[in-house]
């Protein structure tokens, strides 16, 4: 079995994983980054809307209240304050890595999405995630301190005396990646759902291993349903229709072509309204009308425009069929404000982690922001911590196959829901 050694092992190649690896490379010479598919195959790459940011000191209180209100005040308030206070630095970090947000006359352009009281979301057309990811991927590939292993699936954590020393993975060959610290950035659980906007291979691998090794979880039943996914028959991944369209004036209609909800409510409220209306009308979808949007759809939302045209839908003159679909996991592996889990040597960041920022429901465009803010904090924590003594012995390797399925994670979600009800 081939063995790799690193100062830090990072599992996952979304915005959280790539940012963390780049920040770690400022302090360490040997970072091993492993990803299940290719670097581009993450949910971060699919993100359309944008990245929220505190526009000014005056916006802090409003941004905080918007986030808490969307999360039904189940948020960790201190985690939210950190998110907001460090948001401008997160933007500077991404710009430093090559990300280019939309500007007009030299100033940043801001849009608005559901739950936000003001326009505070930076964006890159309707492909913000892709734009950020392409910049980060270019930097990661150019960094000699980061070794990239693509098409390897993490199968188990390497643990001795309740301390994590890396991972076991399978791909072209079976490998051990031994590290003094390990960062899980494996994403959420969308792949276990029939209708999801997520890639099917994002199936909760990090959470499954946390279950196996009794690493603490938090709020795992908090799963967000996005109100406007493009309706198509079949079980393939649902194409997301960005909330930014509603921020620009798009409206939701039932089959009588009547409005029945306020489009800029938080996502859970809009999703529930659509589902209720679908049941009332006994239909499989509802409609999104784009014709009254004031901006040019093709120019402002090129990715969505191309997708609709490929399906023979004219967004200027035809309503778009939409349906709610699983989108995001607010709960996950419980971490502190520096991404530390209940297991020594093991960190988690991004959607796999639960910082408490999102509460019961994520405010739009806070996910990319959380990924960058807390990836930087994880890297800082690792740089400032003393390494555990490296374990020289052999590790017991388990088979994860029985854990990588909807039944195991689904059972944990069910138990978590019952606990909250009681």
HUCOR-V991426 format. One record per backbone hydrogen bond with DSSP energy under -0.5 kcal/mol. CO is the residue of the C=O (numbers start at 1). NH is the residue of the N-H. If there is no record, write none. Layout:
# HUCOR-V991426
co->(CO:CO)
nh->(NH:NH)
This chain:
# HUCOR-V991426
co->(2:4:6:7:7:8:8:9:10:10:11:14:15:16:17:18:19:20:21:23:24:24:30:30:31:31:32:32:33:34:35:35:37:38:40:42:42:43:43:44:47:47:48:51:53:56:56:57:59:60:61:62:63:64:65:66:67:68:69:71:71:75:76:77:78:79:80:81:82:84:86:87:88:89:90:91:92:93:94:95:99:102:104:107:111:111:113:114:118:120:120:121:122:123:124:127:128:129:130:131:132:133:134:135:136:137:138:139:140:142:143:145:145:146:147:148:149:152:153:156:157:158:160:162:163:165:166:167:168:168:169:170:173:174:175:176:176:177:178:181:182:182:183:183:184:185:188:189:190:194:195:196:199:201:202:204:205:206:207:208:209:210:211:216:218:219:221:222:222:224:224:224:226:228:229:239:240:242:243:243:244:245:246:248:251:252:253:254:258:261:262:264:266:267:268:269:270:271:272:273:274:275:276:277:278:278:286:287:288:288:289:290:295:296:297:301:302:303:304:305:306:307:308:308:309:312:313:314:314:320:321:322:323:325:326:328:328:332:333:336:339:340:343:344:345:346:347:349:350:352:353:354:356:358:363:365:366:367:368:369:370:371:372:373:374:375:376:377:378:379:380:381:382:395:398:400:400:403:405:406:407:408:409:410:411:412:413:414:415:416:417:418)
nh->(176:178:180:180:181:10:32:183:12:34:185:18:19:20:21:22:23:24:25:26:27:28:7:8:33:147:10:34:149:12:151:152:151:41:42:45:46:46:47:47:129:130:128:122:55:59:60:60:63:64:65:66:67:68:69:70:71:73:72:74:360:77:80:81:82:83:84:85:86:87:90:91:92:93:94:95:96:97:99:98:101:109:107:104:120:121:116:364:120:53:122:111:51:102:127:131:132:133:134:135:136:137:138:139:140:141:142:143:143:144:146:31:147:148:33:150:35:154:170:168:159:165:163:344:160:179:158:177:155:156:175:153:171:2:169:4:178:167:6:9:184:347:11:185:349:14:204:192:193:196:326:238:202:203:191:208:209:210:211:212:213:215:214:334:332:222:223:330:331:226:327:328:325:241:323:230:242:245:246:247:248:250:249:294:289:260:287:257:254:263:265:115:270:271:272:273:274:275:276:277:278:279:280:281:282:283:322:253:290:320:251:293:297:300:301:305:306:307:308:309:310:311:311:313:312:314:315:317:318:288:231:286:229:226:197:224:330:218:354:339:348:336:346:164:182:341:184:352:353:333:355:335:76:361:366:52:370:371:372:373:374:375:376:377:378:379:380:381:382:383:384:385:385:397:400:403:404:405:409:410:411:412:413:414:415:416:417:418:419:420:421:422)
